[in-house]
Amino acid sequence: MSMKVVAVVGLGRMGAGIAQSLVRAGFTVRVYNRAVEKAAPLVAAGAVLARTPADAAGGADVVVSCLLDDVSLHAVAESDDGLLAGMDRDAIHVSTATVSPGCSERLAALHRSQGQQFLAAPVLGRPEVAAEGALLSLVGGPARVLKRARPFIDAYSSRILHTGTRVGTANSVKLALNFYLASTAELFSQFLAFTEKSGVEHETAMELLRGIQGHPGITGYLERIGERDFDEVGFAMATGLKDLGLMLDAATAVRCPLPFATVVRDRTLSALAIGLGDKDWSAFTEIARMNAGLA
């Protein structure tokens, strides 16, 4: 392995787990955190404590930052004793933070001005998964830079997904995944609230929800929407509108607001209004593309 020295800046629960995996993989690991006591277990395991971000980054082949948000990432990178000041030319900064795509694009430009490299590489997984080296890393940036950084990212990841050559694509994908997870959680809550108020036993509702995860009908919708192939009608648009009306009437009867049902009803109405009535019901998803200027 031609690269051996890695710095980890930011030792919250996720950063500490990443650093632990890098130590276990045999790298020389330098660590920095504002609260020095968080570094103690890692130092005991063989990591070297740095006084500043620049001190951690100097001479490191790769710097992995694990910070909270745009503000903290820019502060650690741009301060007088920060990463930009400390990193060697052609060293690679790998940012695992969930930040805005614009933040990553700005940092990439700053690093390029210093002759350094930058990858946006937000992760999916919990701190214990980081410590096990089993995170999903979403990496945006040039493929040649990822190739050099891959041995380090592999140490804390079970899978690396290259999202594109623009660094901000990784942040867009991470935000989209978080949106999907949050929306799914809200959908679960609306489903369970409605069934409970309608007198359905909780365990029955839970059994139904568990059973539908991964159901061929769900995966079929995903492929149909992804391919934008709505010509084979499995469920008619007008029938879908009727059922959504019944759903909202039933929810009103038990005094249970269902915001998602209202959104889907209005999407279905819009699809009918623009002439998609002869398509499969799932074609209402085309309204999202139209609203985004994609169709």
C-alpha positions as CSV (number, residue, x, y, z in Angstrom):
1,M,0.0,0.0,0.0
2,S,1.6,3.3,-1.1
3,M,-0.4,5.5,1.2
4,K,-0.2,5.0,4.9
5,V,-0.9,8.1,6.9
6,V,-4.5,9.2,7.5
7,A,-5.9,12.0,9.7
8,V,-9.4,11.9,11.2
9,V,-10.8,15.3,12.2
10,G,-13.9,15.3,14.2
11,L,-14.4,12.5,16.8
12,G,-18.1,12.5,17.4
13,R,-19.7,9.0,17.6
14,M,-19.4,8.6,13.8
15,G,-15.9,10.0,13.5
16,A,-14.7,7.9,16.4
17,G,-16.1,4.8,14.7
18,I,-14.4,5.6,11.4
19,A,-11.1,6.3,13.2
20,Q,-11.4,3.0,15.0
21,S,-11.8,1.1,11.7
22,L,-8.8,2.9,10.2
23,V,-6.6,2.0,13.2
24,R,-7.7,-1.6,13.0
25,A,-6.9,-1.6,9.3
26,G,-3.2,-0.8,10.1
27,F,-2.9,2.8,9.0
28,T,-1.0,5.4,10.9
29,V,-3.9,7.4,12.2
30,R,-3.7,11.0,13.5
31,V,-6.8,12.3,15.3
32,Y,-8.0,15.8,16.2
33,N,-11.1,16.9,18.1
34,R,-11.8,20.1,20.0
35,A,-12.8,18.2,23.1
36,V,-9.5,16.3,23.5
37,E,-10.9,13.7,25.9
38,K,-12.8,12.1,23.1
39,A,-9.5,11.1,21.5
40,A,-8.3,9.2,24.5
41,P,-9.7,5.7,23.6
42,L,-8.2,6.1,20.1
43,V,-4.9,7.2,21.3
44,A,-4.9,4.2,23.7
45,A,-5.5,2.0,20.6
46,G,-2.5,3.5,18.7
47,A,-3.7,6.7,17.1
48,V,-1.6,9.9,17.4
49,L,-3.2,13.0,19.0
50,A,-2.8,16.2,17.0
51,R,-3.1,19.7,18.5
52,T,-4.8,21.4,15.5
53,P,-6.5,20.3,12.2
54,A,-3.4,21.6,10.4
55,D,-1.2,19.5,12.6
56,A,-3.3,16.4,11.9
57,A,-3.3,17.1,8.2
58,G,0.4,17.8,7.6
59,G,2.1,14.9,5.9
60,A,-1.2,12.8,5.7
61,D,-2.1,11.2,2.4
62,V,-5.8,11.4,3.2
63,V,-7.7,13.6,5.7
64,V,-11.1,12.3,6.7
65,S,-13.3,14.9,8.2
66,C,-16.4,14.0,10.3
67,L,-18.2,17.2,11.1
68,L,-21.7,18.4,11.6
69,D,-22.7,20.9,9.0
70,D,-21.6,23.5,6.4
71,V,-20.4,26.0,9.0
72,S,-18.3,23.6,11.0
73,L,-16.8,22.1,7.8
74,H,-15.8,25.4,6.4
75,A,-14.4,26.6,9.8
76,V,-12.2,23.5,10.1
77,A,-11.0,23.8,6.5
78,E,-10.4,27.5,6.3
79,S,-9.2,28.6,9.7
80,D,-5.5,29.7,10.1
81,D,-4.7,26.3,11.6
82,G,-7.1,24.4,9.4
83,L,-7.0,21.7,6.8
84,L,-6.2,24.0,3.8
85,A,-3.2,25.4,5.6
86,G,-2.0,22.0,6.8
87,M,-2.5,19.6,3.9
88,D,0.3,18.7,1.5
89,R,-0.1,19.3,-2.2
90,D,-2.1,16.5,-3.8
91,A,-3.3,15.2,-0.4
92,I,-7.0,14.2,-0.4
93,H,-9.6,15.6,1.9
94,V,-12.5,13.2,2.3
95,S,-15.6,14.8,3.9
96,T,-18.1,12.4,5.4
97,A,-20.4,15.1,6.6
98,T,-24.0,15.5,5.4
99,V,-23.7,19.1,4.0
100,S,-25.1,21.0,1.1
101,P,-23.9,20.2,-2.4
102,G,-22.8,23.9,-2.7
103,C,-20.6,23.6,0.4
104,S,-18.8,20.6,-1.2
105,E,-18.4,22.4,-4.5
106,R,-16.9,25.5,-2.8
107,L,-14.5,23.4,-0.7
108,A,-13.4,21.5,-3.8
109,A,-12.5,24.7,-5.5
110,L,-10.6,25.9,-2.5
111,H,-8.6,22.7,-2.3
112,R,-7.8,22.9,-6.0
113,S,-6.5,26.4,-5.6
114,Q,-4.0,24.9,-3.1
115,G,-3.1,22.0,-5.3
116,Q,-5.0,19.6,-3.1
117,Q,-7.9,17.1,-3.8
118,F,-11.4,16.9,-2.3
119,L,-14.0,14.2,-2.3
120,A,-17.5,14.5,-0.8
121,A,-18.2,11.1,0.8
122,P,-21.2,11.2,3.1
123,V,-22.0,7.9,4.8
124,L,-25.1,5.9,5.5
125,G,-25.1,3.9,8.7
126,R,-25.0,4.2,12.5
127,P,-21.9,4.8,14.7
128,E,-21.6,1.1,15.6
129,V,-21.6,0.3,11.8
130,A,-18.8,2.7,11.4
131,A,-16.8,1.0,14.1
132,E,-17.4,-2.3,12.3
133,G,-16.2,-0.9,9.0
134,A,-19.5,-1.5,7.3
135,L,-20.8,1.9,6.3
136,L,-22.2,2.8,2.8
137,S,-20.0,5.6,1.4
138,L,-21.5,7.8,-1.3
139,V,-18.5,9.4,-3.1
140,G,-18.6,12.3,-5.5
141,G,-15.5,13.5,-7.3
142,P,-13.0,12.5,-10.0
143,A,-12.6,8.7,-10.4
144,R,-8.8,9.0,-10.3
145,V,-8.9,10.7,-6.8
146,L,-11.4,8.1,-5.6
147,K,-9.0,5.3,-6.8
148,R,-6.2,6.8,-4.6
149,A,-8.5,7.3,-1.5
150,R,-10.3,3.9,-1.9
151,P,-8.0,1.9,0.5
152,F,-8.8,4.3,3.3
153,I,-12.6,4.5,2.6
154,D,-12.7,0.7,2.2
155,A,-11.5,0.5,5.8
156,Y,-14.7,1.9,7.2
157,S,-17.1,0.9,4.4
158,S,-18.7,-2.3,3.2
159,R,-19.7,-0.6,0.0
160,I,-18.6,2.5,-2.0
161,L,-20.9,4.1,-4.5
162,H,-19.4,6.6,-6.9
163,T,-22.2,9.1,-7.6
164,G,-20.5,11.2,-10.3
165,T,-17.4,13.3,-11.1
166,R,-19.0,16.4,-9.5
167,V,-18.4,16.3,-5.8
168,G,-21.9,17.7,-4.9
169,T,-23.6,14.7,-6.4
170,A,-22.8,12.7,-3.3
171,N,-24.4,15.2,-1.1
172,S,-27.5,15.4,-3.3
173,V,-27.8,11.6,-3.1
174,K,-27.4,11.6,0.7
175,L,-30.0,14.3,1.2
176,A,-32.4,12.4,-1.2
177,L,-31.9,9.2,0.9
178,N,-32.5,11.0,4.1
179,F,-35.7,12.5,2.6
180,Y,-36.8,9.1,1.5
181,L,-36.2,7.6,5.0
182,A,-38.0,10.5,6.7
183,S,-40.9,10.3,4.3
184,T,-41.2,6.6,4.8
185,A,-41.2,7.1,8.6
186,E,-44.0,9.7,8.2
187,L,-46.0,7.3,5.9
188,F,-45.7,4.6,8.6
189,S,-47.0,7.0,11.2
190,Q,-50.0,8.1,9.1
191,F,-50.8,4.4,8.2
192,L,-50.7,3.4,11.9
193,A,-52.6,6.4,13.1
194,F,-55.5,5.8,10.6
195,T,-55.7,2.1,11.3
196,E,-55.7,2.6,15.1
197,K,-58.4,5.3,14.9
198,S,-60.4,2.9,12.6
199,G,-60.3,0.2,15.2
200,V,-57.7,-2.1,13.6
201,E,-55.6,-4.0,16.1
202,H,-52.1,-2.6,16.2
203,E,-50.3,-5.9,15.7
204,T,-52.5,-6.6,12.6
205,A,-51.5,-3.2,11.1
206,M,-47.8,-3.9,12.0
207,E,-48.0,-7.3,10.3
208,L,-49.4,-5.7,7.2
209,L,-46.6,-3.1,7.1
210,R,-43.9,-5.7,7.7
211,G,-45.3,-7.9,4.9
212,I,-45.4,-5.2,2.3
213,Q,-41.8,-4.2,2.6
214,G,-40.1,-5.6,-0.5
215,H,-43.4,-6.8,-2.0
216,P,-43.2,-7.3,-5.8
217,G,-46.0,-4.7,-6.2
218,I,-43.8,-2.1,-4.5
219,T,-40.6,-3.0,-6.5
220,G,-42.8,-3.1,-9.6
221,Y,-43.9,0.5,-9.0
222,L,-40.2,1.5,-8.6
223,E,-39.2,0.0,-11.9
224,R,-42.2,1.4,-13.7
225,I,-41.6,4.9,-12.4
226,G,-37.9,4.7,-13.0
227,E,-38.4,3.7,-16.6
228,R,-41.3,6.1,-17.0
229,D,-43.3,3.2,-18.6
230,F,-47.0,3.6,-17.8
231,D,-48.6,2.2,-20.9
232,E,-49.5,-1.2,-19.4
233,V,-52.4,-0.3,-17.1
234,G,-52.4,-2.4,-14.0
235,F,-54.6,0.1,-12.1
236,A,-56.6,2.8,-13.8
237,M,-56.1,6.4,-13.0
238,A,-59.8,7.1,-12.4
239,T,-60.0,4.1,-10.1
240,G,-57.0,5.4,-8.1
241,L,-58.7,8.8,-7.8
242,K,-61.9,7.1,-6.5
243,D,-60.0,5.1,-3.9
244,L,-58.1,8.2,-2.7
245,G,-61.4,10.0,-2.3
246,L,-62.7,7.0,-0.2
247,M,-59.5,7.1,1.8
248,L,-59.9,10.8,2.6
249,D,-63.6,10.4,3.4
250,A,-62.7,7.5,5.8
251,A,-60.0,9.5,7.4
252,T,-62.3,12.5,7.9
253,A,-64.9,10.3,9.5
254,V,-62.4,9.2,12.2
255,R,-60.8,12.6,12.4
256,C,-57.4,11.5,11.2
257,P,-55.5,13.9,9.0
258,L,-53.6,12.2,6.1
259,P,-51.4,14.8,4.4
260,F,-49.8,12.3,2.1
261,A,-53.2,11.1,0.8
262,T,-54.1,14.7,0.0
263,V,-50.9,15.2,-2.0
264,V,-51.4,12.0,-4.0
265,R,-55.1,12.8,-4.7
266,D,-54.0,16.2,-6.0
267,R,-51.2,14.7,-8.1
268,T,-53.8,12.2,-9.6
269,L,-56.2,15.0,-10.4
270,S,-53.3,16.9,-12.2
271,A,-52.4,13.8,-14.2
272,L,-56.0,13.4,-15.3
273,A,-56.2,17.1,-16.2
274,I,-53.2,16.9,-18.5
275,G,-54.4,13.8,-20.4
276,L,-52.7,10.9,-18.6
277,G,-56.0,9.2,-17.8
278,D,-55.3,6.3,-20.2
279,K,-52.0,5.5,-18.4
280,D,-51.4,3.4,-15.3
281,W,-52.3,5.2,-12.1
282,S,-48.6,5.5,-11.1
283,A,-48.2,8.0,-13.9
284,F,-49.3,10.7,-11.4
285,T,-45.6,10.7,-10.5
286,E,-44.9,12.5,-13.7
287,I,-46.3,15.7,-12.1
288,A,-43.2,15.8,-9.9
289,R,-41.0,15.9,-13.0
290,M,-43.2,18.6,-14.6
291,N,-43.0,20.7,-11.5
292,A,-39.2,20.4,-11.5
293,G,-39.0,21.5,-15.2
294,L,-38.0,18.0,-16.3
295,A,-40.9,17.2,-18.6
